[in-house]
Amino acid sequence: MNHPDTSLVTSGDIFLSGEWRQGHDNAYASLYPADQTVNAEISTANADDAREAVEIADRAYQKADWAGLKAHQRAGCVASDCFVHRSAA
């Protein structure tokens, strides 16, 4: 049986405040449905992580340079930043 390519999955961390880190809630296993083998251990966020994410997002939104960007420009920044940080890990 062919297993999916998981080489791009470097960790199951959450991206918060410009860095990859473990969430503060329980991790769970992502299973390959064909044979139930574990693909990755995924970290999950708790309420404190969510509050921090909202506070970070609000501070970023209040900055004129971020608030002035259109949605597709913001998405490009976030995506490129995630890939740069992820590939450096």
N, CA and C atoms as a LAMMPS dump frame, in Angstrom:
ITEM: TIMESTEP
0
ITEM: NUMBER OF ATOMS
267
ITEM: BOX BOUNDS ff ff ff
-5.0000000000000000e+02 5.0000000000000000e+02
-5.0000000000000000e+02 5.0000000000000000e+02
-5.0000000000000000e+02 5.0000000000000000e+02
ITEM: ATOMS id mol type element x y z
1 1 1 N 0.839 -1.177 0
2 1 2 C 0 0 0
3 1 3 C 0.885 1.243 0
4 2 1 N 0.539 2.216 -0.827
5 2 2 C 1.315 3.454 -0.906
6 2 3 C 0.92 4.401 0.227
7 3 1 N 1.922 4.915 0.911
8 3 2 C 1.687 5.893 1.971
9 3 3 C 1.895 7.292 1.408
10 4 1 N 1.182 8.292 1.939
11 4 2 C 1.356 9.665 1.454
12 4 3 C 2.749 10.192 1.782
13 5 1 N 3.185 11.136 0.97
14 5 2 C 4.491 11.778 1.197
15 5 3 C 4.349 12.76 2.349
16 6 1 N 4.991 12.463 3.456
17 6 2 C 4.918 13.352 4.62
18 6 3 C 6.22 14.113 4.817
19 7 1 N 7.055 14.175 3.796
20 7 2 C 8.345 14.849 3.938
21 7 3 C 8.192 16.348 4.187
22 8 1 N 7.074 16.934 3.777
23 8 2 C 6.865 18.363 3.993
24 8 3 C 6.337 18.661 5.394
25 9 1 N 5.905 17.642 6.094
26 9 2 C 5.412 17.823 7.453
27 9 3 C 6.601 17.716 8.393
28 10 1 N 7.116 18.882 8.802
29 10 2 C 8.299 18.871 9.656
30 10 3 C 7.943 18.826 11.128
31 11 1 N 6.749 19.272 11.457
32 11 2 C 6.29 19.192 12.839
33 11 3 C 4.791 19.416 12.848
34 12 1 N 4.179 19.154 13.964
35 12 2 C 2.756 19.401 14.112
36 12 3 C 2.487 20.613 14.969
37 13 1 N 3.428 21.549 14.985
38 13 2 C 3.313 22.739 15.831
39 13 3 C 2.331 23.742 15.261
40 14 1 N 1.973 24.721 16.092
41 14 2 C 1.133 25.833 15.658
42 14 3 C 2.04 27.033 15.369
43 15 1 N 1.596 27.905 14.461
44 15 2 C 2.348 29.103 14.114
45 15 3 C 1.718 30.272 14.852
46 16 1 N 2.468 30.853 15.792
47 16 2 C 1.923 31.917 16.626
48 16 3 C 3.023 32.909 16.945
49 17 1 N 2.719 34.16 16.741
50 17 2 C 3.66 35.233 17.053
51 17 3 C 4.978 35.086 16.293
52 18 1 N 4.866 34.669 15.029
53 18 2 C 6.04 34.6 14.172
54 18 3 C 6.933 33.399 14.392
55 19 1 N 6.441 32.402 15.123
56 19 2 C 7.276 31.221 15.355
57 19 3 C 6.418 29.961 15.437
58 20 1 N 7.041 28.851 15.099
59 20 2 C 6.403 27.553 15.256
60 20 3 C 6.652 27.078 16.685
61 21 1 N 5.587 26.683 17.356
62 21 2 C 5.737 26.166 18.709
63 21 3 C 4.583 25.22 19.026
64 22 1 N 4.758 24.466 20.083
65 22 2 C 3.703 23.551 20.488
66 22 3 C 2.555 24.314 21.132
67 23 1 N 1.351 23.899 20.8
68 23 2 C 0.184 24.448 21.47
69 23 3 C 0.125 23.899 22.887
70 24 1 N -0.692 24.513 23.713
71 24 2 C -0.754 24.127 25.118
72 24 3 C -1.88 23.148 25.437
73 25 1 N -2.508 22.619 24.415
74 25 2 C -3.544 21.618 24.651
75 25 3 C -3.003 20.253 24.231
76 26 1 N -3.811 19.229 24.357
77 26 2 C -3.377 17.872 24.035
78 26 3 C -3.067 17.719 22.551
79 27 1 N -2.027 16.969 22.249
80 27 2 C -1.707 16.641 20.859
81 27 3 C -2.59 15.474 20.418
82 28 1 N -2.755 15.351 19.102
83 28 2 C -3.487 14.201 18.588
84 28 3 C -2.745 13.64 17.388
85 29 1 N -3.018 12.414 17.082
86 29 2 C -2.354 11.735 15.966
87 29 3 C -3.191 11.887 14.706
88 30 1 N -2.54 12.313 13.629
89 30 2 C -3.166 12.336 12.312
90 30 3 C -2.929 10.965 11.691
91 31 1 N -4.001 10.273 11.355
92 31 2 C -3.893 8.905 10.861
93 31 3 C -4.105 8.809 9.358
94 32 1 N -3.326 7.958 8.727
95 32 2 C -3.509 7.626 7.319
96 32 3 C -4.735 6.712 7.238
97 33 1 N -5.773 7.116 6.509
98 33 2 C -7.037 6.377 6.572
99 33 3 C -6.983 4.954 6.015
100 34 1 N -6.059 4.679 5.115
101 34 2 C -6.027 3.356 4.506
102 34 3 C -5.61 2.266 5.488
103 35 1 N -4.666 2.593 6.387
104 35 2 C -4.194 1.556 7.306
105 35 3 C -4.047 2.034 8.753
106 36 1 N -4.491 3.26 9.012
107 36 2 C -4.489 3.83 10.358
108 36 3 C -3.097 4.048 10.96
109 37 1 N -2.055 4.107 10.128
110 37 2 C -0.734 4.444 10.653
111 37 3 C -0.679 5.942 10.92
112 38 1 N 0.184 6.339 11.825
113 38 2 C 0.287 7.74 12.223
114 38 3 C 1.12 8.513 11.199
115 39 1 N 0.523 9.567 10.631
116 39 2 C 1.236 10.467 9.72
117 39 3 C 2.03 11.508 10.489
118 40 1 N 1.415 12.052 11.534
119 40 2 C 2.04 13.133 12.302
120 40 3 C 1.333 13.283 13.632
121 41 1 N 2.055 13.83 14.585
122 41 2 C 1.457 14.236 15.858
123 41 3 C 1.174 15.728 15.742
124 42 1 N -0.064 16.116 15.921
125 42 2 C -0.49 17.492 15.725
126 42 3 C -0.705 18.161 17.083
127 43 1 N -0.054 19.281 17.274
128 43 2 C -0.206 20.066 18.49
129 43 3 C -1.479 20.896 18.377
130 44 1 N -2.213 21.034 19.454
131 44 2 C -3.44 21.832 19.416
132 44 3 C -3.349 23.011 20.38
133 45 1 N -4.063 24.041 20.036
134 45 2 C -4.066 25.263 20.84
135 45 3 C -5.158 25.183 21.9
136 46 1 N -4.91 25.841 23.012
137 46 2 C -5.945 25.957 24.036
138 46 3 C -6.477 27.39 24.027
139 47 1 N -7.319 27.723 24.986
140 47 2 C -7.933 29.055 25.036
141 47 3 C -6.882 30.16 25.194
142 48 1 N -5.837 29.909 25.976
143 48 2 C -4.779 30.917 26.134
144 48 3 C -4.048 31.169 24.815
145 49 1 N -3.775 30.101 24.055
146 49 2 C -3.149 30.263 22.741
147 49 3 C -4.053 31.076 21.821
148 50 1 N -5.35 30.794 21.862
149 50 2 C -6.301 31.516 21.015
150 50 3 C -6.367 32.997 21.397
151 51 1 N -6.405 33.279 22.705
152 51 2 C -6.407 34.681 23.155
153 51 3 C -5.146 35.4 22.685
154 52 1 N -4.006 34.733 22.825
155 52 2 C -2.753 35.34 22.375
156 52 3 C -2.78 35.603 20.876
157 53 1 N -3.321 34.666 20.111
158 53 2 C -3.409 34.843 18.662
159 53 3 C -4.285 36.044 18.305
160 54 1 N -5.394 36.204 19.006
161 54 2 C -6.29 37.342 18.755
162 54 3 C -5.593 38.654 19.113
163 55 1 N -4.887 38.685 20.241
164 55 2 C -4.164 39.899 20.639
165 55 3 C -3.078 40.247 19.625
166 56 1 N -2.348 39.256 19.153
167 56 2 C -1.294 39.478 18.154
168 56 3 C -1.907 40 16.862
169 57 1 N -3.016 39.388 16.453
170 57 2 C -3.678 39.815 15.217
171 57 3 C -4.192 41.247 15.338
172 58 1 N -4.736 41.58 16.492
173 58 2 C -5.238 42.941 16.703
174 58 3 C -4.11 43.962 16.656
175 59 1 N -2.979 43.652 17.314
176 59 2 C -1.826 44.572 17.259
177 59 3 C -1.337 44.746 15.822
178 60 1 N -1.282 43.644 15.076
179 60 2 C -0.834 43.732 13.679
180 60 3 C -1.807 44.561 12.848
181 61 1 N -3.087 44.374 13.094
182 61 2 C -4.091 45.114 12.332
183 61 3 C -4.009 46.609 12.62
184 62 1 N -3.665 46.978 13.84
185 62 2 C -3.584 48.389 14.212
186 62 3 C -2.412 49.103 13.551
187 63 1 N -1.416 48.346 13.128
188 63 2 C -0.278 48.963 12.441
189 63 3 C -0.733 49.431 11.066
190 64 1 N -0.397 50.641 10.726
191 64 2 C -0.86 51.236 9.467
192 64 3 C -0.409 50.432 8.252
193 65 1 N 0.82 49.923 8.277
194 65 2 C 1.297 49.209 7.095
195 65 3 C 0.504 47.923 6.863
196 66 1 N 0.129 47.227 7.922
197 66 2 C -0.645 45.989 7.772
198 66 3 C -2.103 46.309 7.455
199 67 1 N -2.68 47.271 8.149
200 67 2 C -4.09 47.616 7.943
201 67 3 C -4.34 48.135 6.538
202 68 1 N -3.326 48.728 5.929
203 68 2 C -3.492 49.275 4.584
204 68 3 C -3.422 48.242 3.472
205 69 1 N -3.04 47.028 3.785
206 69 2 C -2.949 45.985 2.759
207 69 3 C -4.313 45.384 2.459
208 70 1 N -4.486 44.974 1.207
209 70 2 C -5.697 44.257 0.818
210 70 3 C -5.566 42.802 1.288
211 71 1 N -6.683 42.103 1.368
212 71 2 C -6.699 40.735 1.901
213 71 3 C -5.723 39.819 1.167
214 72 1 N -5.668 39.9 -0.171
215 72 2 C -4.775 39.006 -0.914
216 72 3 C -3.302 39.351 -0.657
217 73 1 N -3.011 40.628 -0.355
218 73 2 C -1.64 41.01 -0.021
219 73 3 C -1.264 40.462 1.358
220 74 1 N -2.19 40.52 2.306
221 74 2 C -1.937 39.957 3.633
222 74 3 C -1.707 38.454 3.537
223 75 1 N -2.547 37.801 2.753
224 75 2 C -2.414 36.345 2.598
225 75 3 C -1.042 35.994 2.04
226 76 1 N -0.551 36.773 1.083
227 76 2 C 0.772 36.525 0.524
228 76 3 C 1.875 36.686 1.553
229 77 1 N 1.734 37.68 2.413
230 77 2 C 2.732 37.893 3.479
231 77 3 C 2.734 36.735 4.454
232 78 1 N 1.567 36.325 4.872
233 78 2 C 1.461 35.241 5.848
234 78 3 C 1.992 33.95 5.245
235 79 1 N 1.577 33.642 4.027
236 79 2 C 2.018 32.395 3.387
237 79 3 C 3.526 32.381 3.196
238 80 1 N 4.094 33.46 2.698
239 80 2 C 5.54 33.463 2.469
240 80 3 C 6.293 33.411 3.787
241 81 1 N 5.783 34.08 4.817
242 81 2 C 6.436 34.059 6.123
243 81 3 C 6.384 32.653 6.712
244 82 1 N 5.259 31.985 6.566
245 82 2 C 5.139 30.618 7.085
246 82 3 C 6.112 29.694 6.384
247 83 1 N 6.234 29.824 5.063
248 83 2 C 7.126 28.929 4.336
249 83 3 C 8.588 29.216 4.672
250 84 1 N 8.94 30.486 4.862
251 84 2 C 10.318 30.822 5.221
252 84 3 C 10.641 30.244 6.589
253 85 1 N 9.76 30.457 7.569
254 85 2 C 9.996 29.946 8.915
255 85 3 C 9.984 28.427 8.935
256 86 1 N 9.083 27.817 8.19
257 86 2 C 8.951 26.36 8.194
258 86 3 C 10.181 25.72 7.568
259 87 1 N 10.685 26.289 6.466
260 87 2 C 11.831 25.683 5.809
261 87 3 C 13.116 25.878 6.624
262 88 1 N 13.135 26.896 7.477
263 88 2 C 14.318 27.137 8.304
264 88 3 C 14.36 26.212 9.52
265 89 1 N 13.209 25.641 9.863
266 89 2 C 13.125 24.771 11.06
267 89 3 C 13.816 23.442 10.851
